[in-house]
């Protein structure tokens, strides 16, 4: 067998692709659709891709088109996509009482962007426990809200679905009529519960675990300090800027600032936001959540590294943070990931502009960045897009979920070369 097929990046990409195709097939079953509703294959594939990639963009309304079985499939796809294919696989191995091998440990390491193989099994167990705890708490709090408007059983189902979608940073809802959470824009409990699940889901499992164990700012790693600092900064700046640019409440501004960090829920029609407001959301969606989390984007640590690197270059100083030097390899990787992300977004935006000439550039760019950041916020154009545009959005959601760098490695993977060439300077700038 050719060794390139054994690369972790390719295995992860194929794993996600397989689950997406399986999900699409399940959603095409007659039992998945509401009575009298026919699900188009492209819409089934789009929904499955959006669910597994924990995005939330929808081509058809989930509640209006899918039955209880279909919604359950969507919820399971979101859960698997949020936890990660490798983490779910290791969980099943542990449940079967078998030993987790080196290959499985390497796959978990790659999928969570870790630097060591130590403690992989303990980490997966911790991830499952954290997920159950957060989603359990979210279920109870959400039920207190939805039980006021729905029968007990329906409220329980909506609460479970909403909690899974929130913690896994996926903007799916099952309220019907493409309403998302607009009817609950003034409900403080649901807004804060949803924001809490989104924030913790976007911090990353390793960061949460480190906070729980160390409980002291000084003892935290530089990575965790960066994640917490960037998360707080983006939430605060996003809230203030959205409050200044659009006619929304402080609660609404905070909710949209939180949701734009890869969750995709909305309490206001995004299509009615000002151009400035939509541009702010685009920036937040592009940055996204943190490494090893259920969110997408180029990640908070990447953005922090870019900013610090540019500042160090401008001031001719070492690139440092929290009295630690940022490795040169991390700087190179940050610029690589960002460049590849921007190129991917530009290409997909251009192609959809050609297919959908009736739409504005801002509408298309917003949708594409939302797909790449696995966010799910939409100006409302997705359901009316041509099949070709929907497939392009499927592609960018897939790239956004596994990461542009992982996607590139999976596509052009080659064993490391031992050849080294002489260095020669070139003129830059």
C-alpha positions in Angstrom: 0.0 0.0 0.0 1.3 3.5 -0.8 2.3 5.2 2.4 0.6 8.5 1.5 -2.8 6.8 2.2 -1.7 6.3 5.8 -1.2 10.0 6.5 -3.3 11.3 9.5 -4.5 14.3 7.5 -5.9 12.1 4.7 -7.5 9.7 7.2 -9.3 12.7 9.0 -10.5 14.2 5.7 -11.8 10.9 4.5 -13.4 10.2 7.8 -15.4 13.5 7.7 -16.3 12.9 4.1 -17.6 9.4 4.9 -19.8 10.6 7.7 -21.2 13.4 5.5 -22.1 11.0 2.7 -23.7 8.6 5.3 -25.7 11.5 6.8 -26.9 12.6 3.4 -28.1 9.1 2.6 -30.0 8.9 5.9 -31.6 12.3 5.3 -32.8 11.1 1.9 -34.8 8.2 3.5 -38.6 8.7 3.4 -38.7 8.4 7.2 -36.4 11.5 7.5 -38.9 13.8 5.8 -42.1 15.3 7.0 -45.3 14.0 5.3 -45.7 15.4 1.8 -42.1 16.7 1.7 -39.5 15.6 -0.8 -35.8 16.2 0.0 -33.6 17.1 -3.0 -30.3 15.2 -3.0 -28.3 18.4 -3.1 -30.2 19.8 -0.1 -29.6 16.5 1.8 -25.9 16.7 1.1 -25.8 20.4 2.0 -27.6 19.8 5.4 -25.4 16.8 6.2 -22.2 18.8 5.4 -23.4 21.8 7.4 -24.2 19.5 10.4 -21.0 17.5 10.3 -18.9 20.6 9.8 -20.9 22.2 12.7 -21.8 25.2 10.5 -25.6 25.8 10.5 -26.1 27.2 7.0 -29.3 25.7 5.7 -30.6 25.2 2.2 -34.0 24.0 3.6 -35.6 24.7 7.0 -34.8 21.8 9.4 -38.1 21.8 11.2 -40.3 22.4 8.2 -38.7 19.6 6.1 -37.4 17.0 8.4 -39.3 14.6 10.7 -38.3 13.7 14.2 -36.1 11.0 12.8 -34.5 13.4 10.4 -33.9 16.0 13.1 -32.3 13.3 15.3 -30.0 12.4 12.5 -29.0 16.1 12.1 -28.4 16.3 15.9 -26.2 13.2 15.8 -24.2 14.5 12.9 -23.6 17.8 14.8 -22.4 15.9 17.8 -20.1 13.7 15.8 -18.8 16.7 13.9 -18.2 18.7 17.0 -16.4 16.0 19.0 -14.4 14.9 15.9 -14.3 11.7 14.0 -11.2 10.4 15.8 -12.5 11.2 19.3 -15.8 9.4 18.6 -13.9 6.5 17.2 -11.7 6.2 20.2 -14.8 6.4 22.5 -16.3 3.4 20.7 -13.0 1.5 21.1 -13.0 2.2 24.8 -16.7 1.2 25.1 -15.8 -2.1 23.4 -13.2 -2.7 26.1 -10.3 -2.7 23.5 -6.9 -1.1 23.8 -6.3 2.2 21.9 -3.4 1.7 19.6 -0.6 4.1 18.5 -2.4 4.9 15.2 -5.6 6.0 17.0 -3.5 8.2 19.4 -1.8 9.9 16.5 -5.1 10.6 14.8 -6.5 12.2 18.0 -3.3 14.2 18.3 -3.6 15.5 14.7 -7.3 16.3 14.9 -7.0 18.3 18.2 -3.7 20.0 17.1 -1.7 18.7 20.0 2.1 18.5 20.4 2.3 15.2 22.3 0.9 11.7 22.4 0.9 11.6 26.1 -2.5 11.2 27.9 -4.6 10.8 24.7 -7.0 8.3 26.2 -7.4 10.4 29.4 -8.0 13.4 27.2 -10.7 11.7 25.2 -12.5 10.5 28.3 -12.3 14.1 29.7 -13.7 15.5 26.4 -16.7 13.1 26.6 -17.3 14.0 30.3 -17.1 17.7 29.7 -19.5 17.4 26.7 -22.0 15.6 28.8 -21.7 18.0 31.7 -22.1 21.2 29.6 -24.8 19.8 27.4 -26.7 18.4 30.5 -26.6 21.9 32.1 -27.7 23.5 28.9 -30.5 21.1 28.4 -32.0 21.9 31.8 -31.7 25.7 31.4 -33.0 25.7 27.8 -36.0 23.5 28.9 -37.0 26.2 31.4 -37.5 28.6 28.5 -38.9 26.3 25.8 -41.4 24.6 28.2 -43.2 27.9 28.4 -44.1 27.8 24.7 -44.2 24.1 23.8 -45.7 20.9 25.3 -43.3 19.1 27.6 -42.1 16.4 25.1 -41.7 18.9 22.3 -39.9 21.3 24.6 -37.5 18.5 25.7 -36.7 17.7 22.1 -36.1 21.3 21.1 -34.0 21.9 24.2 -31.8 18.8 23.5 -31.3 19.8 19.9 -30.6 23.4 20.8 -28.1 22.5 23.4 -26.2 20.1 21.1 -26.1 22.7 18.4 -25.0 25.5 20.8 -22.1 23.6 22.5 -20.9 22.3 19.2 -21.0 25.8 17.8 -23.5 24.9 15.1 -26.3 27.4 14.3 -29.1 24.8 13.5 -32.5 25.4 15.0 -35.8 23.5 14.8 -38.3 26.3 15.6 -39.4 26.4 11.9 -40.0 29.2 9.4 -36.3 30.1 9.1 -36.7 32.1 12.3 -33.7 30.9 14.2 -33.8 32.5 17.7 -35.4 35.8 16.6 -38.6 35.1 18.7 -36.3 34.8 21.8 -34.2 37.9 21.3 -35.3 39.4 24.6 -35.2 36.2 26.6 -32.2 36.8 28.9 -31.9 33.2 30.2 -31.9 31.6 26.7 -29.5 34.2 25.3 -27.0 33.8 28.2 -27.3 30.0 28.2 -26.7 29.8 24.5 -23.8 32.3 24.7 -22.3 30.3 27.6 -22.4 27.0 25.7 -21.0 28.7 22.6 -18.1 30.3 24.5 -17.1 27.1 26.4 -17.5 25.0 23.2 -15.2 27.5 21.4 -12.5 27.6 24.0 -11.2 24.1 23.2 -11.4 21.0 25.4 -7.7 21.2 26.4 -8.1 24.8 27.5 -11.1 24.0 29.6 -9.3 21.0 31.1 -6.2 23.1 32.0 -8.4 25.8 33.6 -10.2 23.2 35.8 -6.9 21.6 36.9 -4.6 24.6 37.4 -7.0 27.3 38.5 -4.3 30.0 38.5 -3.4 32.5 35.8 0.3 32.2 36.5 0.4 28.5 36.1 -1.5 28.5 32.8 0.3 27.8 29.6 1.0 30.6 27.1 -1.5 28.9 24.7 -4.3 29.0 27.2 -3.5 32.6 28.2 -3.7 33.6 24.5 -7.0 31.8 24.0 -8.6 33.5 27.0 -7.2 36.9 26.2 -8.3 36.8 22.6 -11.7 35.4 23.4 -12.4 38.2 25.9 -11.1 40.9 23.6 -13.1 39.7 20.6 -16.3 39.3 22.6 -16.0 42.8 24.1 -14.9 44.6 20.9 -17.5 42.8 18.8 -20.3 43.7 21.2 -19.3 47.4 21.3 -18.8 47.7 17.6 -22.1 46.0 16.7 -24.0 48.2 19.3 -22.5 51.3 17.6 -23.2 50.3 14.0 -26.6 48.8 14.2 -29.9 49.3 16.0 -29.6 46.4 18.4 -29.7 46.1 22.2 -26.6 45.4 24.3 -27.9 41.9 24.8 -28.4 41.5 21.1 -25.0 42.9 20.3 -23.3 40.6 22.8 -25.3 37.6 21.5 -24.3 38.3 17.9 -20.7 39.0 18.8 -20.6 35.6 20.6 -22.5 33.7 17.8 -20.3 35.1 15.0 -17.4 33.3 16.6 -18.6 30.1 14.7 -22.0 29.4 16.3 -24.4 30.9 13.7 -27.4 31.6 15.8 -29.1 34.9 15.3 -31.6 37.0 17.3 -31.8 39.7 14.6 -32.2 39.3 10.7 -28.6 39.4 9.5 -29.7 40.6 6.1 -31.0 43.8 7.7 -27.7 44.7 9.4 -25.8 47.6 8.0 -22.8 47.1 5.7 -20.5 48.0 8.6 -22.2 45.6 10.9 -22.0 42.8 8.4 -18.3 43.5 7.8 -17.7 43.3 11.6 -19.4 39.9 11.6 -17.2 38.8 8.7 -14.1 39.7 10.6 -15.3 37.8 13.7 -16.3 34.8 11.6 -13.0 34.7 9.8 -11.1 34.7 13.1 -13.4 32.1 14.6 -12.9 30.0 17.8 -9.8 28.4 19.3 -7.7 25.3 18.4 -9.1 21.9 19.6 -12.6 23.3 19.9 -15.9 22.7 18.2 -15.5 25.9 16.2 -13.8 26.9 13.0 -12.1 30.0 11.5 -8.4 30.6 11.4 -8.5 30.5 15.2 -7.7 33.0 18.0 -4.2 31.8 18.5 -3.4 32.3 14.8 -4.7 35.8 14.9 -2.8 36.6 18.1 0.4 35.3 16.5 -0.1 37.3 13.4 -0.6 40.5 15.4 2.4 39.9 17.6 4.6 39.0 14.6 3.7 42.1 12.7 4.4 44.3 15.8 7.7 42.6 16.5 8.7 43.1 12.8 7.7 46.8 13.0 9.6 47.4 16.3 12.6 45.1 15.5 12.1 43.0 18.6 11.6 39.4 19.4 8.0 38.0 19.0 7.0 37.4 22.6 3.9 37.0 24.7 3.4 36.6 28.5 7.2 36.5 29.0 7.6 33.7 26.5 9.0 33.6 23.0 6.7 32.5 20.2 8.4 29.8 18.1 9.3 30.8 14.5 7.5 27.6 13.3 4.3 28.9 14.8 4.6 32.2 13.1 5.2 30.6 9.7 2.2 28.3 10.3 0.0 31.2 11.3 0.8 33.1 8.1 0.4 29.9 6.0 -3.0 29.1 7.4 -4.2 32.7 7.0 -3.0 33.0 3.5 -4.5 29.6 2.4 -7.8 30.6 4.1 -7.9 34.0 2.2 -7.1 32.3 -1.1 -9.8 29.7 -0.6 -12.4 32.3 0.3 -11.4 34.5 -2.7 -11.7 31.6 -5.2 -15.1 30.3 -3.9 -16.5 33.9 -3.7 -15.4 34.5 -7.3 -17.0 31.3 -8.5 -20.3 32.0 -6.8 -20.3 35.6 -8.1 -20.1 34.1 -11.6 -23.0 31.7 -10.9 -25.2 34.2 -9.0 -24.7 37.5 -10.8 -28.0 38.8 -9.3 -26.5 38.8 -5.7 -24.3 41.5 -4.3 -20.7 40.9 -3.5 -21.2 41.5 0.2 -24.0 38.9 0.3 -21.8 36.3 -1.3 -18.7 37.1 0.6 -20.7 37.0 3.9 -22.1 33.5 3.0 -18.7 32.2 2.0 -16.9 33.4 5.1 -19.7 32.0 7.2 -19.2 28.6 5.5 -15.4 28.7 5.9 -15.7 29.7 9.5 -18.3 27.0 10.1 -20.5 29.7 11.5 -23.9 29.4 9.9 -24.9 33.1 10.0 -26.7 34.0 6.7 -28.1 37.1 5.0 -30.9 34.8 3.8 -29.7 33.9 0.3 -28.6 30.3 0.9 -32.1 28.6 0.3 -32.3 30.3 -3.1 -28.9 29.5 -4.4 -28.3 27.3 -7.5 -27.1 23.8 -6.9 -23.6 24.7 -8.1 -23.3 27.4 -5.5 -24.6 25.1 -2.7 -22.0 22.5 -3.7 -19.3 25.2 -3.5 -20.5 26.1 -0.1 -20.3 22.4 0.9 -16.7 22.4 -0.2 -15.7 25.4 1.8 -17.6 24.2 4.9 -15.6 20.9 4.6 -12.3 22.8 4.2 -13.2 25.1 7.1 -14.0 22.2 9.4 -10.8 20.1 8.8 -8.6 23.2 8.2 -7.1 24.5 5.0 -3.6 23.2 6.0 -4.9 19.7 6.8 -6.8 19.7 3.6 -3.7 20.6 1.6 -1.6 18.0 3.4 -4.3 15.4 2.7 -4.4 16.2 -1.0 -0.7 16.6 -1.8 0.9 14.6 1.0 4.4 13.3 0.4 7.0 11.9 2.7 9.6 14.4 4.0 12.5 15.0 1.7 16.1 14.7 3.0 17.3 17.1 0.3 18.3 20.6 1.4 19.2 23.5 -0.9 21.5 26.5 -0.4 19.8 29.6 0.9 19.7 32.9 -1.1 18.0 36.2 -0.2 15.3 37.8 -2.3 13.9 41.3 -2.2 10.7 41.7 -0.3 8.5 44.8 -0.3 
